[in-house]
Amino acid sequence: MALRAFRYRFYPTPEQESLLRRTVGCVRLVYNKALEARSQAWKERQEKVGYRETSKILTQWKQEEELPFLGEVSCVPLQQGLRHLDQGYSNFFAGRAKYPRFKKKRNGGSAEFTRSAFRWRGGSLYLAKCQEPLNIRWSRQLPKGVEPSTVTVRLEPSGRWYISILVDDNTIKPLPQSENRVGVDLGIAHLAITSDGEKVENPRHLTKHYRRLRRAQKSRSHKMKGSRNREKARRKVAKIHEEIRDSRSDYLHKLTTRLVRENQTLVVEDLSVKGMVRNRKLAKHISDCAWGEFVSQLDYKCQWYGRTLVKVDQWFPSSKLCSSCGHKVNSMPLDVREWTCPKCGTVHDRDINAARNLLAVGHTVTACGASVRLEGHCSREQLRKTRKGKKQEPKS
């Protein structure tokens, strides 16, 4: 069994939408107030405030005259918002994320309901303080015999409502063993290049809608701030962004599912997308490719279906090595798409050669757990640790 989330669009009644908007607004308010309280407590008194303290403060906020509406919505989403803030602090101190930021109304919002705040009866979902079930568009049916453990309601910036239902899916089972193994190199001209010679075209979702998006953003900038026309223009921009996101996600899901089904072992490069987008000329195209989401989908799908995913270090020179003789060239500019090995004379396609090198080093990792970094190469993290360990020499 594996945890799996099913996302659907739903259409609330006017009463339900009013309640859900108030719930999302209260969650945002409690989250921001708790974030401000925790930040001030540390800056002023060097005091650490955790989930328990903010939960007690929430009880006091509900008793204030200025915040009576906090008691009109379900308390579960408010508590879950405090838990998410606490998790955000944990990720920050562990170095996995930035410092938590305040939530903004224009970005929509979400509210999470646990089992005590919703009812699941005969395929109908009743949220807390709602008399009628949600009108959900069931684009695909839930697995038989499962019950939701968590329900998350999301209000998109475009004004659309979505619901994410988390269940323990017992239909996910490992796929039959396969003898196929493939190395996958990620690129811009082609989204994915495999060691078998297949080149998957990059649909360039942002480029297709760029003119529409630019025109809509320009129209929004001409509207007066705070006016209804500006709000309409903002929603139009948000709908275009949502269309780009949905098409990109659908394409990546179909591609990653096919790769996982056809191959037993997949080898990819663990790219630092955060550092690569600093290139001003390629930042937009790199972000449009969504390499991080591609690897993330491969990761959890391989865990679901009993496949093996090998991540090769980003500093491994996959493009500079000859896949035939192992010779390494000194430099390989981005504009060089084909090159000839000066040692053995083999003509290489840059991307296919890189994918073959990734597959070769992936075999080494799975066989004996060897390092994927050549001798003399070290990552930035190792360099940082080395520099911290050395004492600074005194100035003469």
Phi and psi in degrees as a GROMACS rama.xvg file:
@    title "Ramachandran Plot"
@    xaxis  label "Phi"
@    yaxis  label "Psi"
@TYPE xy
-142.507  146.598  ALA-2
-73.1412  131.527  LEU-3
-143.596  135.891  ARG-4
-105.398  133.312  ALA-5
-112.168  125.301  PHE-6
-108.122  130.004  ARG-7
-134.049  157.374  TYR-8
-95.4795  142.392  ARG-9
-136.089  160.075  PHE-10
-121.835  99.2228  TYR-11
-75.2121  154.604  PRO-12
-73.2743  165.667  THR-13
-55.5358  -38.9296  PRO-14
-67.5909  -42.5366  GLU-15
-66.0301  -41.2357  GLN-16
-64.6869  -38.3974  GLU-17
-62.1854  -44.7557  SER-18
-66.7292  -42.5056  LEU-19
-68.1629  -37.3229  LEU-20
-65.2251  -38.9144  ARG-21
-66.7219  -37.1725  ARG-22
-65.2139  -46.567  THR-23
-62.9219  -39.734  VAL-24
-65.2592  -39.8022  GLY-25
-67.6645  -38.1231  CYS-26
-62.21  -42.7994  VAL-27
-65.1487  -41.2766  ARG-28
-64.7474  -45.9919  LEU-29
-64.973  -40.0925  VAL-30
-62.0826  -46.6221  TYR-31
-67.0837  -40.3612  ASN-32
-66.9385  -38.4912  LYS-33
-68.2371  -38.2824  ALA-34
-64.1454  -41.4331  LEU-35
-65.4014  -40.0577  GLU-36
-65.7142  -41.5728  ALA-37
-68.7326  -37.8566  ARG-38
-68.2527  -43.9956  SER-39
-67.1058  -37.5912  GLN-40
-62.0115  -35.5238  ALA-41
-78.4984  -39.0307  TRP-42
-70.6719  -40.2191  LYS-43
-87.1642  -41.9159  GLU-44
-120.455  3.32208  ARG-45
54.1844  39.7319  GLN-46
-108.13  133.304  GLU-47
-89.4865  126.752  LYS-48
-115.623  126.52  VAL-49
-109.23  -164.173  GLY-50
-65.6577  -40.1913  TYR-51
-62.0342  -43.1534  ARG-52
-66.0471  -43.0542  GLU-53
-67.7219  -30.3119  THR-54
-65.7685  -38.2805  SER-55
-68.2868  -38.1637  LYS-56
-65.7507  -33.6506  ILE-57
-60.5646  -39.6732  LEU-58
-61.2661  -37.8518  THR-59
-70.144  -37.1862  GLN-60
-62.5394  -37.4093  TRP-61
-65.2679  -22.9375  LYS-62
-89.9037  -7.67396  GLN-63
-75.3082  151.286  GLU-64
-71.2894  -27.1421  GLU-65
-80.3525  -15.2878  GLU-66
-124.816  52.2707  LEU-67
-73.7437  -20.9434  PRO-68
-71.9349  -13.0237  PHE-69
-66.416  -24.6815  LEU-70
-86.78  -4.16889  GLY-71
-87.9741  -11.4935  GLU-72
-113.079  169.518  VAL-73
-65.2002  140.444  SER-74
-78.925  -18.9736  CYS-75
-63.8442  -49.0058  VAL-76
-60.4721  -32.1355  PRO-77
-67.0747  -42.4492  LEU-78
-66.3596  -38.4431  GLN-79
-65.5983  -34.4759  GLN-80
-62.9874  -38.528  GLY-81
-67.2076  -36.7903  LEU-82
-65.6545  -39.3853  ARG-83
-64.6896  -38.0137  HIS-84
-64.0701  -42.1986  LEU-85
-63.1789  -38.5354  ASP-86
-67.1802  -34.833  GLN-87
-62.8824  -39.1402  GLY-88
-66.3447  -39.3834  TYR-89
-62.9039  -42.1469  SER-90
-65.6132  -34.6614  ASN-91
-67.3319  -46.3812  PHE-92
-69.8637  -24.5962  PHE-93
-84.7662  -4.02021  ALA-94
81.5132  14.4491  GLY-95
-93.066  -11.3534  ARG-96
-156.075  169.645  ALA-97
-81.6084  175.985  LYS-98
-64.7456  138.609  TYR-99
-55.4491  142.191  PRO-100
-115.526  159.67  ARG-101
-71.6359  144.308  PHE-102
-84.5507  145.617  LYS-103
-114.539  146.736  LYS-104
-66.9851  -35.4006  LYS-105
-69.6334  -14.7008  ARG-106
-87.27  9.12167  ASN-107
81.5071  -136.061  GLY-108
162.4  174.025  GLY-109
-146.153  161.762  SER-110
-142.744  129.031  ALA-111
-104.465  130.923  GLU-112
-116.255  127.555  PHE-113
-91.1797  -175.664  THR-114
-61.4306  -27.4645  ARG-115
-77.1813  -5.95878  SER-116
-117.59  10.3003  ALA-117
-152.428  162.153  PHE-118
-125.371  139.889  ARG-119
-119.018  106.802  TRP-120
-130.806  116.66  ARG-121
54.3213  38.4618  GLY-122
81.927  7.65811  GLY-123
-114.26  143.866  SER-124
-113.888  123.724  LEU-125
-114.149  119.561  TYR-126
-86.4869  163.255  LEU-127
-59.9036  134.885  ALA-128
67.335  17.359  LYS-129
-112.368  126.891  CYS-130
-81.8481  -25.8182  GLN-131
-111.444  151.173  GLU-132
-71.6411  158.218  PRO-133
-73.454  140.53  LEU-134
-86.5657  88.3315  ASN-135
-96.0825  135.786  ILE-136
-86.5052  104.034  ARG-137
-80.7445  85.2315  TRP-138
-67.7676  -23.3492  SER-139
-152.762  146.482  ARG-140
-82.6591  148.617  GLN-141
-71.193  152.602  LEU-142
-58.1188  145.79  PRO-143
-68.6208  140.293  LYS-144
81.4954  8.84016  GLY-145
-103.1  153.784  VAL-146
-127.412  137.041  GLU-147
-63.0559  140.172  PRO-148
-101.082  -30.0346  SER-149
-146.03  141.353  THR-150
-126.595  128.213  VAL-151
-119.756  123.049  THR-152
-98.7258  130.159  VAL-153
-125.373  128.752  ARG-154
-102.619  113.253  LEU-155
-76.9318  156.782  GLU-156
-58.2827  -23.7179  PRO-157
-78.5974  -6.91823  SER-158
96.4758  0.866211  GLY-159
-86.4322  149.432  ARG-160
-106.579  134.528  TRP-161
-132.104  152.187  TYR-162
-130.214  135.221  ILE-163
-114.603  121.478  SER-164
-109.61  118.768  ILE-165
-96.2077  126.494  LEU-166
-136.252  163.489  VAL-167
-91.5751  102.087  ASP-168
-83.704  114.741  ASP-169
-91.8207  2.11937  ASN-170
-88.8935  -11.4085  THR-171
-79.683  116.3  ILE-172
-133.111  151.263  LYS-173
-59.3471  142.027  PRO-174
-78.6122  159.486  LEU-175
-59.2411  148.455  PRO-176
-61.6325  142.806  GLN-177
-128.115  149.806  SER-178
-90.2452  -4.44378  GLU-179
-79.2224  136.972  ASN-180
-135.696  139.558  ARG-181
-143.232  143.482  VAL-182
-102.994  137.364  GLY-183
-121.338  119.994  VAL-184
-105.42  132.337  ASP-185
-96.3609  142.517  LEU-186
-149.017  -173.488  GLY-187
-104.775  -50.8952  ILE-188
-60.2017  -42.2934  ALA-189
-123.021  131.443  HIS-190
-63.6204  -43.0939  LEU-191
-141.485  135.242  ALA-192
-124.373  123.223  ILE-193
-96.7676  162.269  THR-194
-68.9828  -14.8547  SER-195
-79.6727  -5.29572  ASP-196
98.4668  1.78789  GLY-197
-80.3697  135.439  GLU-198
-119.468  115.693  LYS-199
-90.0733  123.043  VAL-200
-65.0715  146.813  GLU-201
-90.7403  113.487  ASN-202
-67.8195  -18.0426  PRO-203
52.1069  65.8346  ARG-204
-63.0301  -40.7288  HIS-205
-66.8002  -38.4758  LEU-206
-64.1537  -36.3946  THR-207
-63.2514  -36.98  LYS-208
-105.432  10.9318  HIS-209
-64.674  -41.2648  TYR-210
-66.4905  -41.8157  ARG-211
-62.554  -43.4036  ARG-212
-64.9984  -43.1055  LEU-213
-63.3857  -41.9133  ARG-214
-64.94  -40.6245  ARG-215
-68.2321  -39.6571  ALA-216
-67.2911  -37.3607  GLN-217
-66.064  -39.3373  LYS-218
-64.9664  -38.1148  SER-219
-65.6266  -38.8641  ARG-220
-65.9181  -21.6863  SER-221
-86.015  -9.3  HIS-222
-84.784  150.69  LYS-223
-71.3651  135.634  MET-224
-64.2402  133.909  LYS-225
88.4138  -4.79185  GLY-226
-87.2523  163.136  SER-227
-68.7327  -34.6046  ARG-228
-63.877  -36.0646  ASN-229
-68.1647  -36.1929  ARG-230
-65.9094  -40.0133  GLU-231
-63.7098  -41.0931  LYS-232
-66.6775  -36.4815  ALA-233
-63.8841  -41.923  ARG-234
-65.8871  -34.2166  ARG-235
-65.2232  -41.55  LYS-236
-64.5232  -41.5479  VAL-237
-64.2359  -36.3715  ALA-238
-65.5991  -37.7492  LYS-239
-66.1486  -43.2372  ILE-240
-60.4537  -40.7221  HIS-241
-66.1262  -37.4845  GLU-242
-64.7897  -41.1771  GLU-243
-64.2997  -43.8734  ILE-244
-64.2045  -43.4331  ARG-245
-66.7168  -41.7599  ASP-246
-66.0815  -38.3728  SER-247
-66.2631  -44.0216  ARG-248
-64.2734  -41.4189  SER-249
-63.1255  -42.4342  ASP-250
-64.5499  -43.6882  TYR-251
-65.9422  -39.169  LEU-252
-63.1302  -43.4417  HIS-253
-65.2798  -40.3631  LYS-254
-69.485  -47.0493  LEU-255
-66.8582  -36.9805  THR-256
-63.6085  -41.0685  THR-257
-65.0795  -43.0089  ARG-258
-64.4508  -39.6572  LEU-259
-69.5098  -37.9152  VAL-260
-69.3024  -34.6987  ARG-261
-86.2578  -19.9583  GLU-262
-127.759  143.674  ASN-263
-82.4086  -38.3167  GLN-264
-126.925  131.918  THR-265
-122.89  134.172  LEU-266
-119.803  123.248  VAL-267
-129.502  165.992  VAL-268
-95.6474  132.422  GLU-269
-81.7528  82.5528  ASP-270
-77.2833  149.141  LEU-271
-96.0375  86.1918  SER-272
-64.6117  -34.2473  VAL-273
-60.5026  -38.1122  LYS-274
-79.5843  -31.0529  GLY-275
-72.0267  -30.3999  MET-276
-73.6262  -2.80756  VAL-277
-72.1928  -15.3668  ARG-278
-73.6079  110.76  ASN-279
-63.9641  -29.9527  ARG-280
-77.2302  -26.5269  LYS-281
-115.382  -0.0365455  LEU-282
-59.7404  -44.019  ALA-283
-65.296  -41.4582  LYS-284
-72.097  -36.1329  HIS-285
-66.0218  -42.5915  ILE-286
-65.765  -34.656  SER-287
-68.3906  -28.3792  ASP-288
-71.8196  -30.0572  CYS-289
57.6664  54.6775  ALA-290
-64.2595  -37.2713  TRP-291
-61.9425  -42.8628  GLY-292
-67.0012  -35.1314  GLU-293
-61.1365  -48.6652  PHE-294
-68.1945  -37.5205  VAL-295
-62.2042  -42.4803  SER-296
-65.5704  -40.5641  GLN-297
-61.1076  -37.0441  LEU-298
-63.3061  -55.3408  ASP-299
-75.7895  -26.1784  TYR-300
-72.6475  -33.2935  LYS-301
-66.7398  -36.4542  CYS-302
-66.6275  -37.3509  GLN-303
-65.5973  -47.047  TRP-304
-103.773  16.0141  TYR-305
71.1468  32.5198  GLY-306
-100.711  170.125  ARG-307
-116.39  126.293  THR-308
-114.529  122.51  LEU-309
-109.623  125.871  VAL-310
-105.428  116.579  LYS-311
-87.9685  142.645  VAL-312
-58.229  143.266  ASP-313
-65.4849  -20.394  GLN-314
-88.885  -0.144795  TRP-315
-69.6584  123.442  PHE-316
-77.9536  69.7943  PRO-317
-67.0245  -30.9873  SER-318
-82.8125  -22.5151  SER-319
-90.5947  -13.3445  LYS-320
-91.1719  142.794  LEU-321
-82.9828  122.749  CYS-322
-72.3454  -10.603  SER-323
-91.5634  -49.2576  SER-324
-116.196  -9.70366  CYS-325
85.518  7.45646  GLY-326
-70.6741  141.181  HIS-327
-113.167  126.157  LYS-328
-86.2038  160.456  VAL-329
-73.4554  -41.3917  ASN-330
-141.732  155.512  SER-331
-148.74  87.2235  MET-332
-60.7189  159.062  PRO-333
-67.4525  -26.086  LEU-334
-79.0753  -5.97122  ASP-335
-87.5612  108.176  VAL-336
-99.5985  -22.5881  ARG-337
-134.815  142.752  GLU-338
-150.335  158.687  TRP-339
-112.023  131.295  THR-340
-68.4504  124.212  CYS-341
-70.2527  -12.3822  PRO-342
-95.0967  -48.9887  LYS-343
-107.971  -10.3334  CYS-344
79.2554  12.0498  GLY-345
-76.3149  133.79  THR-346
-88.9369  125.275  VAL-347
-116.224  140.637  HIS-348
-82.0897  127.401  ASP-349
-53.3135  -49.6613  ARG-350
-72.9321  -42.906  ASP-351
-65.435  -38.3644  ILE-352
-62.0669  -41.7742  ASN-353
-63.9928  -40.6602  ALA-354
-64.6546  -38.6225  ALA-355
-66.9216  -38.6208  ARG-356
-65.4505  -37.4382  ASN-357
-63.7908  -41.8382  LEU-358
-63.8001  -40.3889  LEU-359
-64.5179  -44.4737  ALA-360
-72.8482  -27.1006  VAL-361
-65.2974  -37.9768  GLY-362
-60.7483  -39.7408  HIS-363
-65.3664  -41.2558  THR-364
-66.2642  -46.2914  VAL-365
-69.6954  -28.1768  THR-366
-79.9473  -47.8785  ALA-367
-132.418  4.89124  CYS-368
68.7723  28.8062  GLY-369
-71.753  165.698  ALA-370
-75.496  148.653  SER-371
-99.7726  8.28467  VAL-372
-108.938  132.674  ARG-373
-68.4588  159.977  LEU-374
-64.4211  138.471  GLU-375
91.7804  -8.2314  GLY-376
-104.942  139.259  HIS-377
-144.086  153.176  CYS-378
-79.966  169.671  SER-379
-65.3286  -34.7904  ARG-380
-63.8291  -41.9404  GLU-381
-66.6451  -39.2777  GLN-382
-62.1831  -38.4943  LEU-383
-65.3049  -42.3542  ARG-384
-65.0332  -37.7059  LYS-385
-65.592  -40.3514  THR-386
-68.63  -34.6439  ARG-387
-67.3572  -33.1133  LYS-388
-73.5462  -23.7061  GLY-389
-86.901  139.587  LYS-390
-80.8434  143.239  LYS-391
-74.4608  131.212  GLN-392
-72.8605  140.674  GLU-393
-68.0672  145.352  PRO-394
-71.7994  138.421  LYS-395
